[in-house]
């Protein structure tokens, strides 16, 4: 067993420890204990190495962390014995371009979000899908979400839930300054370009899963596309996505 080095330091035990990239090179399965935030941080790294990941939920909702904290041992033992289901989730790749050159980039499991750098403030930008102009927008920002992220920030902003098997992306404007603007679902193969107006009077950011922040200046272009990397999620046998939605979102049970 290998423990991530920061966790190992807190435990204070004499156990084998590595950082996440090293674990990706040596491990077949990663067990992430925590909430979806912990899972997202590990997933962005481990997806590069095609390491299988399963989560023990110690957070709030925990859409990605299947195993309950109180009695996870039995379910985990069955997984280690080979009784599991495998699901692949695609990631996003976000790039910031300035004067035709890439200034920064990163990946996201849930979403890439263009937003003001400090406080809520209306910004101006244009949206292109596969180099075709879709619309110009005055809003507090734009969420570009995967199906995995459709139950996260996108859902809070009024976006639809996309089932994980869909090869699609959803674009959700944040507080648009028009009543006619609605979320739109596009093919996952689409290349999305956000062109920031040079008239914006402050610096902006692109946030990947709310963890990694890429600096954006007025006039920059942000390219968002499906990444070649995939997250390999492990579920216990009998995993049901709609049961997860009913449980986490408080949907009604069957009436008859």
C-alpha distance (Angstrom), angle and dihedral (degrees) to the residues before:
residue distance angle dihedral
X1 . . .
X2 3.80 . .
X3 3.81 123.1 .
X4 3.80 124.6 -156.1
X5 3.80 107.3 -102.7
X6 3.82 97.9 -119.3
X7 3.81 90.9 51.7
X8 3.79 90.0 45.7
X9 3.81 90.7 54.2
X10 3.81 90.4 54.8
X11 3.79 93.2 47.3
X12 3.79 91.3 50.0
X13 3.80 92.8 -153.4
X14 3.77 127.0 136.8
X15 3.80 95.8 -109.2
X16 3.76 134.5 134.8
X17 3.80 110.5 -89.0
X18 3.81 136.5 179.9
X19 3.78 137.9 169.3
X20 3.81 118.1 -103.0
X21 3.83 97.7 -95.1
X22 3.80 90.2 51.0
X23 3.79 90.4 48.3
X24 3.78 88.7 51.6
X25 3.79 89.8 57.4
X26 3.82 95.3 47.8
X27 3.82 108.0 30.2
X28 3.80 134.6 77.8
X29 3.80 96.4 -168.0
X30 3.80 132.4 27.4
X31 3.81 121.0 -160.6
X32 3.80 109.9 -156.5
X33 3.81 116.5 -160.8
X34 3.79 113.8 -161.3
X35 3.79 138.9 45.9
X36 3.77 131.8 -47.2
X37 3.81 89.7 -78.3
X38 3.80 90.9 62.9
X39 3.79 90.0 45.1
X40 3.80 92.5 51.3
X41 3.79 92.9 50.4
X42 3.80 92.2 50.4
X43 3.79 94.1 40.9
X44 3.81 95.3 56.3
X45 3.80 89.0 58.3
X46 3.81 101.9 35.1
X47 3.82 94.1 47.3
X48 3.81 87.2 71.2
X49 3.81 88.8 64.1
X50 3.83 98.9 39.4
X51 3.80 90.6 -120.6
X52 3.81 115.2 166.3
X53 3.83 112.5 -117.5
X54 3.81 132.4 -160.7
X55 3.80 126.9 175.2
X56 3.80 137.2 -142.4
X57 3.79 106.8 -151.8
X58 3.81 114.9 -124.1
X59 3.80 95.0 148.2
X60 3.79 135.4 72.4
X61 3.81 115.9 -84.8
X62 3.80 99.8 -0.6
X63 3.81 103.9 -169.2
X64 3.82 90.3 170.5
X65 3.79 99.1 38.7
X66 3.80 108.2 76.2
X67 3.80 105.6 176.6
X68 3.83 118.0 84.5
X69 3.82 114.2 -127.9
X70 3.80 96.8 -129.9
X71 3.80 100.2 56.7
X72 3.77 107.6 11.7
X73 3.82 95.0 128.8
X74 3.82 97.0 82.1
X75 3.80 94.6 45.7
X76 3.80 92.0 45.2
X77 3.81 91.5 49.2
X78 3.79 90.0 55.5
X79 3.79 90.4 49.6
X80 3.80 90.5 51.3
X81 3.81 88.2 49.8
X82 3.80 89.6 57.9
X83 3.81 99.9 -97.4
X84 3.80 101.7 128.7
X85 3.79 145.5 105.4
X86 3.79 124.2 -124.0
X87 3.80 124.9 -142.1
X88 3.79 128.7 179.9
X89 3.80 122.4 -146.0
X90 3.79 121.4 -170.6
X91 3.80 122.8 -132.4
X92 3.79 132.9 -142.1
X93 3.77 127.4 -119.9
X94 3.81 117.3 -149.5
X95 3.81 124.2 -167.3
X96 3.80 130.5 -176.7
X97 3.81 114.1 -148.1
X98 3.80 124.3 -164.2
X99 3.80 121.2 -176.8
X100 3.80 89.7 -14.2
X101 3.81 96.1 -51.8
X102 3.81 131.0 103.0
X103 3.80 110.7 -112.4
X104 3.82 98.5 176.1
X105 3.79 142.2 -9.9
X106 3.78 142.2 178.9
X107 3.78 143.1 161.6
X108 3.80 131.9 -105.2
X109 3.78 133.4 -161.2
X110 3.81 96.5 -166.1
X111 3.77 110.7 21.1
X112 3.77 149.9 -32.3
X113 3.81 112.9 -132.5
X114 3.80 129.2 -164.6
X115 3.80 109.0 -154.0
X116 3.83 143.5 143.1
X117 3.76 114.2 -74.0
X118 3.80 100.9 -121.8
X119 3.79 119.2 3.8
X120 3.80 135.8 15.9
X121 3.78 105.3 -80.1
X122 3.78 134.2 153.1
X123 3.81 114.0 -103.5
X124 3.80 133.4 -174.4
X125 3.80 125.1 -129.4
X126 3.79 143.4 145.0
X127 3.79 126.7 -124.0
X128 3.81 124.1 -144.6
X129 3.81 126.5 -176.2
X130 3.82 113.4 -159.2
X131 3.82 88.0 -17.1
X132 3.81 91.3 -55.1
X133 3.79 114.6 123.4
X134 3.82 111.3 -117.2
X135 3.80 104.1 172.8
X136 3.77 147.2 -47.6
X137 3.75 115.8 -111.9
X138 3.78 141.5 -156.6
X139 3.78 106.4 -164.9
X140 3.80 144.0 118.2
X141 3.79 88.8 -92.9
X142 3.80 146.0 -60.4
X143 3.81 130.2 -91.1
X144 3.81 117.8 -153.0
X145 3.79 106.4 -169.4
X146 3.79 139.2 -175.7
X147 3.82 120.6 -140.0
X148 3.82 86.1 -99.1
X149 3.80 90.2 56.5
X150 3.81 94.4 44.5
X151 3.83 89.3 90.6
X152 3.81 92.0 50.9
X153 3.83 131.5 53.2
X154 3.81 91.9 -18.1
X155 3.81 91.5 57.7
X156 3.81 91.4 50.5
X157 3.81 89.1 52.9
X158 3.81 93.1 53.3
X159 3.80 100.8 -92.1
X160 3.78 124.4 146.1
X161 3.81 123.8 -105.1
X162 3.81 112.2 -107.7
X163 3.79 116.9 -158.8
X164 3.82 111.2 -120.6
X165 3.82 94.6 -114.3
X166 3.81 92.6 62.8
X167 3.79 117.4 105.2
X168 3.78 93.2 -144.1
X169 3.79 145.0 108.8
X170 3.78 128.4 -143.7
X171 3.81 123.7 -146.5
X172 3.80 113.5 -154.7
X173 3.84 120.2 -175.4
X174 3.80 113.3 -143.2
X175 3.81 111.6 -128.3
X176 3.82 95.3 -29.0
X177 3.80 116.9 -155.6
X178 3.82 92.0 -123.6
X179 3.79 134.6 64.4
X180 3.80 94.1 -138.2
X181 3.80 98.3 62.9
X182 3.80 114.9 101.1
X183 3.82 136.4 168.7
X184 3.79 114.3 -83.4
X185 3.82 130.3 -156.6
X186 3.81 118.3 -143.1
X187 3.79 135.4 178.4
X188 3.80 114.5 -78.6
X189 3.82 89.2 -125.5
X190 3.80 90.0 63.6
X191 3.78 120.3 116.2
X192 3.80 108.5 -136.3
X193 3.77 121.0 -157.8
X194 3.79 124.6 -171.6
X195 3.80 114.0 -166.8
X196 3.80 112.6 -160.7
X197 3.78 114.2 -142.9
X198 3.82 113.6 -114.6
X199 3.81 86.1 -137.4
X200 3.81 92.8 71.9
X201 3.79 107.4 114.7
X202 3.81 98.6 -149.1
X203 3.77 142.1 44.7
X204 3.79 118.6 -92.5
X205 3.80 138.0 -158.9
X206 3.76 141.0 -141.8
X207 3.80 109.8 -143.3
X208 3.81 119.7 -158.3
X209 3.82 109.3 -153.4
X210 3.80 87.4 -26.4
X211 3.82 88.9 -77.0
X212 3.80 107.4 82.8
X213 3.81 119.3 47.8
X214 3.81 124.2 -160.1
X215 3.81 117.1 -162.3
X216 3.82 115.9 -122.1
X217 3.80 127.4 -169.2
X218 3.82 128.4 -162.0
X219 3.81 108.2 -80.2
X220 3.83 95.1 27.5
X221 3.79 123.2 131.1
X222 3.80 122.9 -136.0
X223 3.81 118.9 -155.5
X224 3.80 117.9 -162.4
X225 3.80 122.9 -176.8
X226 3.78 141.5 149.2
X227 3.78 111.7 -75.5
X228 3.78 124.4 -130.1
X229 3.80 87.4 -127.3
X230 3.81 121.1 91.9
X231 3.77 131.8 -164.9
X232 3.81 112.5 -128.7
X233 3.80 105.7 -148.3
X234 3.79 121.7 -167.0
X235 3.81 119.5 -149.5
X236 3.82 130.9 -175.9
X237 3.79 114.8 -104.9
X238 3.80 112.1 -79.7
X239 3.81 95.4 30.5
X240 3.82 110.1 167.6
X241 3.81 119.9 -168.5
X242 3.80 93.9 -157.8
X243 3.80 90.9 51.7
X244 3.81 86.8 55.0
X245 3.82 90.8 51.8
X246 3.82 92.3 48.2
X247 3.78 91.3 48.6
X248 3.79 98.8 43.6
X249 3.81 99.2 38.0
X250 3.80 98.0 37.6
X251 3.77 95.9 -118.7
X252 3.80 117.8 173.0
X253 3.78 121.7 -89.8
X254 3.80 125.2 -124.1
X255 3.80 112.5 -67.7
X256 3.80 97.2 -156.1
